Amino acid sequence: MDSTVIHYRLDLVVRLLDTTTGSAVDEHNVQFRNGGHSLQLTPRGNGSYVLINSGREDFTLQVTVHGYEPCEVPVCYEKLDERIPIQEVFLIPSENTAEGEPLLTFSGQLSGLEQVEAVSLRHALCSIQEFDERKRIMKVFQKSSRASLEDVAYGLIRADMTGYERIEILKETGKGEFKLKEPLKEPFSVNSPIARVIFGKAGQDGEYILRVRDESEDLRYLVRYVVEGETRFQVVDFHQLDGVVLR
């Protein structure tokens, strides 16, 4: 009797994350599309979905989740792990969401805008102690018994608070030690703060949205934005937004 062998290949893992909190989005009302065509991803819990036997050609993933702004994310397999390609999707909660703290929105329009994101100037998770460039290992001073750097994207804030370097963490290598995806490109000062990146949305016409939770009296953020290839920074107080725009 002939036997039939069925092969399954994991071609993509999508992780849905609330960009304001870093927490997984475990919402059942989710739609994935590619070029207007529906994609059937299988839920695996904790905001994760998998795509099986779809092929590994680059595409733009369109994501619609109840309670969040719709978004599009380019899936580039060259930038993903070959064995388990994980694409993280950071979702901006919509203003009518009833979950968590109230939301504050910084929005506007800037010609040529390509990217927008921010880090909190109040909620640093830890600070840098030293960096081994050869091993790409960063040691940190922990604010508590254990630094919680469980996300991927963080900002290493300059001592004068005028900007930050985006860093991506691959894994924790020891207590208070983390391996970075790339070496640090900018000089840093010992004890410079490290904060989680909150991603915003930049439209093709230059419209932007950056949204945070209204969870403290001090909501000063350092906004990083790219205009026609030029990276700029601006401090924004989300409690004082009248007349404030990106320039």
N, C-alpha and C positions, 0 to 999 in steps of 0.2 A: 504494500500500500504506500503510495506516494505521500510524503509529509509536506505540509505547507509551513513555511517559515515567514513570519511577519516581523519586519524590522520597524522599530520606532526610533525616531531621532528627535531629540529635544533641540528645537531651533531658536527658541526665545523664551526668556522668563521676564515678565513685566511686573515690576513692583510699584504699586500706587502709594504715594506718600503725601501727606498734608504738609505743604511747604512751611506753614506758619508754626507747626509743632514738631515736624519730623516724624510723626507717628504714621503707622500704616493706615490706609483708608480701606476699611472693610465694609464697603457699600455694595449691595447686591445689584442695584440699578446702574449697570456699567455697559457701555458700548465701545467696541473697537472697530476701526475701519482703516482701509488702505485704499486711497484714491477713490473714495466713495463706495467701495465694496466692503461688506461686512466681514469681519474676521472672527472666527469662533475660537476664542481662547478658553482654556479650561481653568476654573478657579481652584486654587490650592490653599486658600485660607490666608489670613493675615495680610490681605492686600496683594497677594501674588497670583499671577495667572501664567499659564504655559501655552506655548504654541508648538505643536508636534507635526513633523513631516511637511513643513511649509516651504522648505528651501531657505537659503541664506543670502538672498539678494537684498541690498540696501533698499529701504523704503521709508516713507513718512507715515508714522503711526498717529492716527487721529483718535483721541480719547474723549469720551463724554461720560461724566459721572454725576449722578444726582447730588446737588448741593455744592458743586464745584464749577469753576469756569472751564469751558471746553478748551482743549489744547492740542497742539500738534508737536510731535517729537521726531526728529530724524533718527532712524535706526541705522547705524553704520557699524557693520560687523567687524571692521578692522579695528575699531576702538573697544570692542567687547571681548570678554574672555572666550577663547575658542571652545573650551570644554563645556562651560555653562555660561552662555551669553545672557547677562542680566542687564535689562534696560530699566533704569529708575525713572519714574515719571512723577515730577513734583507738581501737585495740584494746588491751585489757588482757591480757597473757599469762596463761594458766592456770598454776597452781602445779606441774602435772606436766610442763610443757614442759622439753625437754632442751637447748634452744638457749641459748647465751650464759651469763651469770653466773647463780648461784642467785637466787631471788626472795625478797623480804621483803614481807609483807602487813600492812597496817594496816586493821583492819576493826572494825565495831561497829554500833550503832544509835542514832540521834538523832531524836527526834520532830520533824517539820516540815522535815527536811533536804531540800533541793532540788538542790544541786550540790556537788561536791567536786573539788578539783584541788590541785596543789602545784608549787612551784619549788624547785630545789636551792639551799641556801645556800652550797654549796661550789663548784659547777660553773657559775659565771657565764661566759657566752661573751664578753661585752664589757661596757663601761659607757658611760653616756650622756655626750656632750660638750655638745651643744646641740640645741635644737629650734626649727624655724621653724614657728610656728603657722599662718601663712597658707598656706604650701606643704605643711604636714604632713610636712616632711622632718626626720628625726632623724639627727644625726651621732653617731658612737660612737668611743670610744677602743678600738682593737683590741688584744687580748691577744697575737695572733700577727700574721703578715704579712697575714692576711685574716680578718676576722670572718665566721664561718659562721652567717648568719641565713637559712637556706634554708627553715625551717618558717614557719608562719603565726602561731601564738600564742606570745607571750612575756610574761614578767612583769618590769616595771621596779620593782625592789625599793627600798623606802624606805631612807634612810641609817641609820635606827635599827633596821632589820630587823623592824619591827612589821607590815608589810603590803606589798602590791605592787599596781601598776596593771596590769591586763591590756591588752596592746597587740597589734594585728594588723598584720602587714606586708603591704603590697600588692606592692612590688617594690623592688629595689635600683636606686638612681638614680646611684650613683657609688661610688668606693672609700670604704667606711666610711659611706655615706649610704643611708638607707632611707626610703621613703614609707610612712606609716601610713594605715590605713583611716580612723581617726578622730583628731581632735586629742587631745593629752593633757589630761586633766581635772584632774589633781592637780599641785601644785607638786613639783619634783624638785631634787635636789642634783647638781651636776656630779660625775661619777665614780660615780654610783649604779649598781650592777650590774644586768645584764640576763640572765635565765636562761629556758630553754625550759620551757613549761608541760607538766606531766604530768597527764593527765586520769584521774580516778577514776570510780566508778560509784555513783550514789545511787538506791536503789529507792524505790518508792511508800510502803513502810512505814518509811522512814527508815534502812534498812540501807545501809551504805556499804563500799566496797572501794577502797583505794588501794595500788598495788603498784609497787615499784621494784626495780632490779637491785642485787644485793649486790656492787658493784664497787669499793668503797673503804672505808677505815676511818671516814671522816667521812660519815655519811648523814643529816645534819640537813636537813630540808625545812620550808619555810614553807607550811603548808596553808591554802588559801583555801576557805571553804565558806559556803553561803547557807542560812539557816534562816528560813523564812517571810518571805522578801524581805530579810532582814538579812544583810549580808556580815560574816563574822568571819574571824579569822586565828589560827593556833596553830602554834608551832614543835614539830615532831615529830622525834625521833631514832629512825630505824628500827632501830638497834642496841639501843635501850632502850624497848621497846614494852610491857613488863609494866605493867598497870594504866593505860595511857594511852588516853584516849577523847576524842572531840570533845565540847565542852560548849557 
